[in-house]
Every structure is written in C-alpha cells, then in structure tokens.
Amino acid sequence: MPVSPALAPPQGDIWTPHAVRIVDVVQDTDDTRTYHVAFDDARQAARYAFRPGQFNMLYVPGAGEAAISISSRSRSGSPLLHTIRTVGNVTGALERMRVGDTFGLRGPFGSCWPLEELRGQHIIFITGGIGLAPLRPAIYHVLDHREDYGDVALLYGARTPDGLLYEGEYRDWIADGLRVQVTVDRADPRWAGYVGVVTLLLDRLPLSDPANTHVLCCGPEVMMHYTALSAFRQRIPAQNVWISMERNMNCAIGLCGHCQFGPSFLCKDGPVLRYDRVAPFLPVRGL
Ligand SMILES: Cc1cc2nc3c(=O)[nH]c(=O)nc-3n(C[C@H](O)[C@H](O)[C@H](O)COP(=O)(O)OP(=O)(O)OC[C@H]3O[C@@H](n4cnc5c(N)ncnc54)[C@H](O)[C@@H]3O)c2cc1C
C-alpha cells in the first residue's frame, strides 16, 4: 500500500488558467452552490482528466485564485462540477457570477483517494458538511465499480438538516449498494434521523472485517482526529485511515511553500494523505 497515492504533476502549461464557462449552478444550501463548468477550448476539454480527490485552482480576474475540489464523476464525458461555499474574495466573486459567465481554471492538482489499491476491501466514507464534495467523485467511482469493493458505507454529518449536500442523490446511492447514514447536530421538526456528531455513527457501525476496512475521511481537522480514534476503537488499522487536508495554496505545485505541513506540501503530496503519516503534525499549533 503506498504512503500516498501521489500522481505525476499535470502535463503542459500548469500556470495558465484555461477559460471555463458556467453551464449551470445548483444552490445546495444557503451559502453553497455547485457549478457545472465547461472549457471554452474543445482541445482542453478533450485533454482534461482527473482522479477522485484532486482539486483545481479557480481564478477570477481581480479577485484571485482558490483551490477547489472537483466534486463530479471522474469518468470521461461527465460534467465537471465544483461545490463551493462562499467565504471570501474568490468564492464571493464566483457567487456573483451567472450562467454563461467565464473564469479561469488550472489543474487538476494533488493526490487522489487510493481507490485502485482498495479493490476487494470494505470502505467507509466519513465526512461533515462541505467535506462531502471531495468524496463524491470517490463515491461515484465505487458505485460505478460496485463489484470491485466489499461493504461500502457513507457516514455524513451536518450542523442542521438544511446544511446537507446532494440530498437528492442518497436514494440512488442506497439503491446502488451504498449504506448511507446521516446525522445532524441540531434537528428541526421535519428531521427523523440521527442527532449527534458523525463519529458516533462510526462507533456504532457493525464491521465484519475491520482489518480489511478502510476509512476515507474529509472534514475539519478535529473531526478527522476523532474519526481516526473511532476507527482505532473499531480495530481498523492506522494505515487504513485516509484524510484530505486543507491549507491555503498559491502555486499548487509544491514551489511556494504556502501549504507546507511538516515534511509535506499539501498541494502535491496531498490533499489526500494516509493519516498515520501526518498524525504527529496535527497537534502542532501554527502548522
Ligand atoms: C485542496 C483544497 C480543496 C478545497 N476544496 C474546496 C471545495 O471543494 N469547496 C470550497 O468551498 N472550498 C474548498 N477549499 C477551501 C478554499 O480553497 C478556501 O476557502 C479559499 O480560501 C477560498 O478563497 P476565497 O478567496 O473565497 O476566500 P479568502 O478571501 O481567501 O478567505 C478565506 C477565509 O479567510 C478569511 N480571511 C480572508 N482574509 C482574511 C484576513 N485578512 N484576515 C483573517 N482572515 C481572513 C475569510 O474570512 C475566510 O474565512 C479547498 C481548499 C483546499 C486547500
């Protein structure tokens, strides 16, 4: 099993953003939208390919550039989607854009979820809030190759029912063989599901074969830390826990040092990393 499924850097001109046009925007929650974009240049569209877990740098002239995970199917011909929460300059500028507007995109960058290596294994996806976005391509991949994997489960938490992403897709995912459990921190009158932190779902999940169960996790660092502790209590080995890390990024190819995390550059060694390789650095303040 590799330490991190790092990929070769993207080929060609990795510095120049390519123009993409907004084809559709779906309002997922109050502050989060999913943007379907298409390259203006047909040759670039034909060339572009990514692996689940990778991200693009989205560039809005006058606002700046931000790292955003790809949240769509990685199968060629699928629409290219990014799910974006408005927090600052770039995401705010994107929020003001409309269908037909263009912005720049370079990528894909970074490591990916180790899906090829996990064939024949059981997988638990565990995430909170917008963390489902970088996991969605992996979920699609597993469901598109369902016979290659053992038991697969998604444990998903949000602050409130209104904060859940992609709610309309859960029914199809369940029909395709994904066990889905959803929890919220604060229920509302229409909520009939679990209430509490998402790691409780992992604590309670019956596992037939922990040694061959792998956890793919994305969320706030504290959530990923407690997820790892729950996994260990469930006797899942440390080397079977994978997380996706975030830090501010500038160059996205390991040159500028903005996203350095201990010995790793999260833009090229990450964002997907094996938990045991980064765990010693997680408690270090300021990293
Ligand atoms: C690999 C990776 C994947 C990511 N995937 C996604 C994704 O799929 N979807 C998504 O929505 N986000 C994603 N992010 C996060 C996203 O890149 C950041 O939120 C990014 O900073 C947004 O850029 P912005 O210009 O809109 O925000 P910025 O203007 O950079 O602001 C970001 C945050 O910093 C605060 N801030 C800004 N300026 C200051 C200041 N001067 N002092 C103090 N605080 C300040 C803002 O209030 C805000 O909370 C990802 C990040 C990484 C590294």
The ligand as an SDF file (V2000), in Angstrom:
LIG
                    3D

 53 58  0  0  0  0  0  0  0  0999 V2000
   -7.1950   21.1000   -1.6060 C   0  0  0  0  0  0  0  0  0  0  0  0
   -8.3120   22.0510   -1.2410 C   0  0  0  0  0  0  0  0  0  0  0  0
   -9.6030   21.7940   -1.6840 C   0  0  0  0  0  0  0  0  0  0  0  0
  -10.6260   22.6770   -1.3620 C   0  0  0  0  0  0  0  0  0  0  0  0
  -11.8820   22.3850   -1.8130 N   0  0  0  0  0  0  0  0  0  0  0  0
  -12.8760   23.2510   -1.5720 C   0  0  0  0  0  0  0  0  0  0  0  0
  -14.1750   22.9920   -2.0970 C   0  0  0  0  0  0  0  0  0  0  0  0
  -14.4370   21.9790   -2.7620 O   0  0  0  0  0  0  0  0  0  0  0  0
  -15.1380   23.8930   -1.8520 N   0  0  0  0  0  0  0  0  0  0  0  0
  -14.9120   25.0330   -1.1140 C   0  0  0  0  0  0  0  0  0  0  0  0
  -15.8430   25.8270   -0.9260 O   0  0  0  0  0  0  0  0  0  0  0  0
  -13.6900   25.2940   -0.5870 N   0  0  0  0  0  0  0  0  0  0  0  0
  -12.6800   24.4410   -0.8100 C   0  0  0  0  0  0  0  0  0  0  0  0
  -11.4430   24.7020   -0.3050 N   0  0  0  0  0  0  0  0  0  0  0  0
  -11.2450   25.8930    0.5320 C   0  0  0  0  0  0  0  0  0  0  0  0
  -10.9840   27.1470   -0.2870 C   0  0  0  0  0  0  0  0  0  0  0  0
   -9.8160   26.9980   -1.0830 O   0  0  0  0  0  0  0  0  0  0  0  0
  -10.7860   28.3210    0.6720 C   0  0  0  0  0  0  0  0  0  0  0  0
  -11.9620   28.5630    1.4000 O   0  0  0  0  0  0  0  0  0  0  0  0
  -10.3180   29.5780   -0.0530 C   0  0  0  0  0  0  0  0  0  0  0  0
   -9.6350   30.3900    0.8730 O   0  0  0  0  0  0  0  0  0  0  0  0
  -11.4720   30.3850   -0.6170 C   0  0  0  0  0  0  0  0  0  0  0  0
  -10.9310   31.5150   -1.2460 O   0  0  0  0  0  0  0  0  0  0  0  0
  -11.5960   32.9470   -1.1010 P   0  0  0  0  0  0  0  0  0  0  0  0
  -10.7330   33.8970   -1.8670 O   0  0  0  0  0  0  0  0  0  0  0  0
  -13.0310   32.9220   -1.4150 O   0  0  0  0  0  0  0  0  0  0  0  0
  -11.5110   33.2210    0.4320 O   0  0  0  0  0  0  0  0  0  0  0  0
  -10.4210   34.1300    1.1730 P   0  0  0  0  0  0  0  0  0  0  0  0
  -10.6530   35.5560    0.8010 O   0  0  0  0  0  0  0  0  0  0  0  0
   -9.0840   33.5510    0.9820 O   0  0  0  0  0  0  0  0  0  0  0  0
  -10.9330   33.8940    2.6470 O   0  0  0  0  0  0  0  0  0  0  0  0
  -10.8660   32.5820    3.2350 C   0  0  0  0  0  0  0  0  0  0  0  0
  -11.0970   32.6930    4.7370 C   0  0  0  0  0  0  0  0  0  0  0  0
  -10.0950   33.5020    5.2920 O   0  0  0  0  0  0  0  0  0  0  0  0
  -10.6980   34.5960    5.9640 C   0  0  0  0  0  0  0  0  0  0  0  0
   -9.8730   35.7510    5.6550 N   0  0  0  0  0  0  0  0  0  0  0  0
   -9.7260   36.3280    4.4720 C   0  0  0  0  0  0  0  0  0  0  0  0
   -8.8820   37.3750    4.5720 N   0  0  0  0  0  0  0  0  0  0  0  0
   -8.5190   37.4270    5.8810 C   0  0  0  0  0  0  0  0  0  0  0  0
   -7.6620   38.2620    6.6430 C   0  0  0  0  0  0  0  0  0  0  0  0
   -7.0190   39.2910    6.0780 N   0  0  0  0  0  0  0  0  0  0  0  0
   -7.5030   38.0140    7.9440 N   0  0  0  0  0  0  0  0  0  0  0  0
   -8.1560   36.9880    8.5350 C   0  0  0  0  0  0  0  0  0  0  0  0
   -8.9790   36.1540    7.8830 N   0  0  0  0  0  0  0  0  0  0  0  0
   -9.1490   36.3780    6.5780 C   0  0  0  0  0  0  0  0  0  0  0  0
  -12.0790   34.7290    5.3790 C   0  0  0  0  0  0  0  0  0  0  0  0
  -12.9710   35.3210    6.3030 O   0  0  0  0  0  0  0  0  0  0  0  0
  -12.4280   33.3090    5.1160 C   0  0  0  0  0  0  0  0  0  0  0  0
  -12.8810   32.6770    6.2810 O   0  0  0  0  0  0  0  0  0  0  0  0
  -10.3760   23.8360   -0.5900 C   0  0  0  0  0  0  0  0  0  0  0  0
   -9.0920   24.0970   -0.1490 C   0  0  0  0  0  0  0  0  0  0  0  0
   -8.0580   23.2170   -0.4580 C   0  0  0  0  0  0  0  0  0  0  0  0
   -6.6840   23.5050    0.0160 C   0  0  0  0  0  0  0  0  0  0  0  0
  1  2  1  0
  2  3  1  0
  2 52  2  0
  3  4  2  0
  4  5  1  0
  4 50  1  0
  5  6  2  0
  6  7  1  0
  6 13  1  0
  7  8  2  0
  7  9  1  0
  9 10  1  0
 10 11  2  0
 10 12  1  0
 12 13  2  0
 13 14  1  0
 14 15  1  0
 14 50  1  0
 15 16  1  0
 16 17  1  0
 16 18  1  0
 18 19  1  0
 18 20  1  0
 20 21  1  0
 20 22  1  0
 22 23  1  0
 23 24  1  0
 24 25  2  0
 24 26  1  0
 24 27  1  0
 27 28  1  0
 28 29  2  0
 28 30  1  0
 28 31  1  0
 31 32  1  0
 32 33  1  0
 33 34  1  0
 33 48  1  0
 34 35  1  0
 35 36  1  0
 35 46  1  0
 36 37  1  0
 36 45  1  0
 37 38  2  0
 38 39  1  0
 39 40  1  0
 39 45  2  0
 40 41  1  0
 40 42  2  0
 42 43  1  0
 43 44  2  0
 44 45  1  0
 46 47  1  0
 46 48  1  0
 48 49  1  0
 50 51  2  0
 51 52  1  0
 52 53  1  0
M  END
$$$$
